[in-house]
């Protein structure tokens, strides 16, 4: 299962790495691809993670969660 998280506030490679590291801390996340220019991150999940949990991770990392789309 994959989800695309729309994120505002990332401005550099450090930001995208910070988002990736934060998401990878979730046990259910197998892989993360961050698109800095596209302002999103695609997460591959081993099992369902609620959008609320993803929102919390993004906001705790210091970025603005804009929503999730299934892929």
Secondary structure, DSSP 4 states (H G I P E B T S, - for coil): -EEEEEEE---SHHHHHHHHHHHHTSTTEEEEEEETTTTEEEEEESS---HHHHHHHHHHTT-EEEEEEE-
